Amino acid sequence: MSGLFLGAYINQNEILRITKIFKENESILREVRVLKRIISGIISIFPTVYIILSTVILFYILINVEPDAIIRVEYRIYVVIGLLLLVVSVITEFVLMIVYIIHSVAANNRLTTPYKIVWALCLWFFNVFAVPVYWYKYILKQ
């Protein structure tokens, strides 16, 4: 008899098998955590890039296209898709801003209270630029 575990008899071979499964799953969990960080990075960087790109394209259109010009029919779908992507990017950026503010204030133990306040303010006022920086400094390097 090797012992009792929660009222049920488990022999030594079963304990070794369970321990091996936990060790194998630990490496898988580590890989999943890295993958989650990479995916969160893509989600953090995409809205910033798309919002900046949309702004540049908008200014180009305002400068180079005449005010009375009509968008040709074959290009209207691209305008609609671009606007939809812009709306999705803005909503994503807003959600990330809120999530990272909560993370900086409540969950980030590496920051002292003044830095938590600074990061919360930066994420609120400069979110397009601060979200990718916060992700890089405090999510990726965790």
C-alpha positions as a Markdown table, in Angstrom:
| # | Residue | x | y | z |
|---|---|---|---|---|
| 1 | Met | 0.0 | 0.0 | 0.0 |
| 2 | Ser | 1.5 | 3.3 | -1.0 |
| 3 | Gly | -1.1 | 5.5 | 0.7 |
| 4 | Leu | -4.5 | 7.1 | 0.8 |
| 5 | Phe | -5.4 | 10.1 | -1.3 |
| 6 | Leu | -8.7 | 11.7 | -0.7 |
| 7 | Gly | -10.1 | 8.5 | 0.7 |
| 8 | Ala | -9.2 | 6.5 | -2.4 |
| 9 | Tyr | -6.3 | 4.1 | -2.8 |
| 10 | Ile | -3.8 | 5.2 | -5.4 |
| 11 | Asn | -0.7 | 3.1 | -6.1 |
| 12 | Gln | 2.7 | 4.5 | -6.9 |
| 13 | Asn | 2.5 | 4.0 | -10.6 |
| 14 | Glu | -0.7 | 6.1 | -10.8 |
| 15 | Ile | 1.0 | 8.9 | -8.9 |
| 16 | Leu | 4.0 | 8.8 | -11.2 |
| 17 | Arg | 1.6 | 8.8 | -14.3 |
| 18 | Ile | -0.4 | 11.8 | -12.9 |
| 19 | Thr | 2.9 | 13.7 | -12.1 |
| 20 | Lys | 4.1 | 13.1 | -15.7 |
| 21 | Ile | 0.9 | 14.4 | -17.2 |
| 22 | Phe | 1.1 | 17.6 | -15.1 |
| 23 | Lys | 4.7 | 18.1 | -16.2 |
| 24 | Glu | 3.8 | 17.6 | -19.9 |
| 25 | Asn | 0.8 | 19.9 | -19.6 |
| 26 | Glu | 3.0 | 22.6 | -17.9 |
| 27 | Ser | 5.1 | 23.0 | -21.0 |
| 28 | Ile | 1.9 | 23.2 | -23.1 |
| 29 | Leu | 0.4 | 25.8 | -20.7 |
| 30 | Arg | 3.6 | 27.8 | -21.0 |
| 31 | Glu | 3.3 | 27.7 | -24.8 |
| 32 | Val | -0.3 | 28.8 | -24.6 |
| 33 | Arg | 0.6 | 31.7 | -22.4 |
| 34 | Val | 3.2 | 32.9 | -25.0 |
| 35 | Leu | 0.6 | 32.5 | -27.8 |
| 36 | Lys | -1.9 | 34.5 | -25.8 |
| 37 | Arg | 0.7 | 37.3 | -25.4 |
| 38 | Ile | 1.4 | 37.3 | -29.1 |
| 39 | Ile | -2.3 | 37.4 | -30.0 |
| 40 | Ser | -2.9 | 40.2 | -27.5 |
| 41 | Gly | 0.0 | 42.1 | -29.1 |
| 42 | Ile | -1.5 | 41.8 | -32.6 |
| 43 | Ile | -4.9 | 42.9 | -31.2 |
| 44 | Ser | -3.1 | 45.8 | -29.4 |
| 45 | Ile | -1.1 | 47.0 | -32.4 |
| 46 | Phe | -3.6 | 46.6 | -35.2 |
| 47 | Pro | -6.1 | 49.3 | -34.2 |
| 48 | Thr | -3.2 | 51.8 | -33.7 |
| 49 | Val | -1.8 | 51.0 | -37.2 |
| 50 | Tyr | -5.2 | 51.1 | -38.9 |
| 51 | Ile | -6.3 | 54.3 | -37.2 |
| 52 | Ile | -3.1 | 56.1 | -38.2 |
| 53 | Leu | -3.2 | 54.7 | -41.7 |
| 54 | Ser | -6.9 | 55.8 | -42.0 |
| 55 | Thr | -6.0 | 59.3 | -40.8 |
| 56 | Val | -3.2 | 59.6 | -43.4 |
| 57 | Ile | -5.5 | 58.4 | -46.2 |
| 58 | Leu | -8.2 | 60.8 | -45.1 |
| 59 | Phe | -5.9 | 63.7 | -45.2 |
| 60 | Tyr | -4.6 | 62.6 | -48.6 |
| 61 | Ile | -8.2 | 62.4 | -49.9 |
| 62 | Leu | -9.1 | 65.8 | -48.4 |
| 63 | Ile | -6.0 | 67.5 | -50.0 |
| 64 | Asn | -6.1 | 65.8 | -53.4 |
| 65 | Val | -9.7 | 65.0 | -54.2 |
| 66 | Glu | -12.1 | 67.7 | -55.3 |
| 67 | Pro | -15.0 | 68.4 | -52.9 |
| 68 | Asp | -17.7 | 67.7 | -55.6 |
| 69 | Ala | -16.1 | 64.4 | -56.7 |
| 70 | Ile | -18.3 | 61.3 | -56.6 |
| 71 | Ile | -17.0 | 58.0 | -55.6 |
| 72 | Arg | -17.2 | 55.6 | -58.5 |
| 73 | Val | -19.5 | 52.6 | -57.9 |
| 74 | Glu | -16.8 | 50.0 | -58.1 |
| 75 | Tyr | -14.8 | 51.7 | -55.3 |
| 76 | Arg | -17.8 | 52.2 | -52.9 |
| 77 | Ile | -17.4 | 48.7 | -51.4 |
| 78 | Tyr | -13.8 | 49.5 | -50.5 |
| 79 | Val | -14.9 | 52.7 | -48.7 |
| 80 | Val | -17.6 | 50.8 | -46.8 |
| 81 | Ile | -15.1 | 48.1 | -45.8 |
| 82 | Gly | -12.6 | 50.7 | -44.8 |
| 83 | Leu | -15.2 | 52.5 | -42.6 |
| 84 | Leu | -16.3 | 49.3 | -41.0 |
| 85 | Leu | -12.7 | 48.4 | -40.2 |
| 86 | Leu | -12.2 | 51.9 | -38.8 |
| 87 | Val | -15.2 | 51.5 | -36.5 |
| 88 | Val | -14.0 | 48.0 | -35.4 |
| 89 | Ser | -10.5 | 49.5 | -34.7 |
| 90 | Val | -11.9 | 52.4 | -32.7 |
| 91 | Ile | -14.1 | 50.0 | -30.6 |
| 92 | Thr | -11.2 | 47.6 | -30.1 |
| 93 | Glu | -8.9 | 50.5 | -29.1 |
| 94 | Phe | -11.5 | 51.7 | -26.6 |
| 95 | Val | -11.9 | 48.2 | -25.1 |
| 96 | Leu | -8.2 | 47.7 | -24.9 |
| 97 | Met | -7.8 | 51.1 | -23.2 |
| 98 | Ile | -10.3 | 50.1 | -20.5 |
| 99 | Val | -8.8 | 46.6 | -20.0 |
| 100 | Tyr | -5.2 | 48.0 | -19.8 |
| 101 | Ile | -6.3 | 50.7 | -17.4 |
| 102 | Ile | -7.8 | 48.1 | -15.1 |
| 103 | His | -4.7 | 45.9 | -15.5 |
| 104 | Ser | -2.4 | 48.8 | -14.7 |
| 105 | Val | -4.3 | 49.8 | -11.6 |
| 106 | Ala | -5.5 | 46.5 | -10.2 |
| 107 | Ala | -3.3 | 43.6 | -11.5 |
| 108 | Asn | 0.1 | 45.1 | -12.3 |
| 109 | Asn | 2.2 | 44.6 | -9.2 |
| 110 | Arg | 5.4 | 45.9 | -10.9 |
| 111 | Leu | 4.0 | 49.5 | -10.8 |
| 112 | Thr | 4.0 | 51.7 | -7.8 |
| 113 | Thr | 0.9 | 53.9 | -7.1 |
| 114 | Pro | 2.2 | 57.0 | -8.9 |
| 115 | Tyr | 3.1 | 55.0 | -12.0 |
| 116 | Lys | -0.3 | 53.4 | -12.0 |
| 117 | Ile | -1.9 | 56.8 | -12.1 |
| 118 | Val | 0.5 | 58.0 | -14.8 |
| 119 | Trp | -0.2 | 54.9 | -16.9 |
| 120 | Ala | -4.0 | 55.2 | -16.4 |
| 121 | Leu | -3.9 | 58.8 | -17.6 |
| 122 | Cys | -1.6 | 58.0 | -20.5 |
| 123 | Leu | -3.9 | 55.1 | -21.6 |
| 124 | Trp | -6.9 | 57.4 | -21.3 |
| 125 | Phe | -5.6 | 60.4 | -23.1 |
| 126 | Phe | -3.0 | 58.9 | -25.5 |
| 127 | Asn | -4.5 | 55.5 | -26.0 |
| 128 | Val | -3.6 | 55.1 | -29.7 |
| 129 | Phe | 0.1 | 55.3 | -28.8 |
| 130 | Ala | 0.0 | 54.1 | -25.2 |
| 131 | Val | -1.8 | 50.8 | -25.7 |
| 132 | Pro | 1.0 | 49.2 | -27.8 |
| 133 | Val | 3.6 | 50.6 | -25.5 |
| 134 | Tyr | 1.9 | 49.3 | -22.4 |
| 135 | Trp | 1.4 | 45.9 | -24.0 |
| 136 | Tyr | 5.1 | 45.7 | -24.9 |
| 137 | Lys | 6.4 | 46.8 | -21.5 |
| 138 | Tyr | 4.0 | 45.0 | -19.2 |
| 139 | Ile | 2.1 | 42.2 | -21.0 |
| 140 | Leu | 4.7 | 40.8 | -23.3 |
| 141 | Lys | 7.5 | 40.9 | -20.8 |
| 142 | Gln | 5.5 | 39.4 | -18.0 |
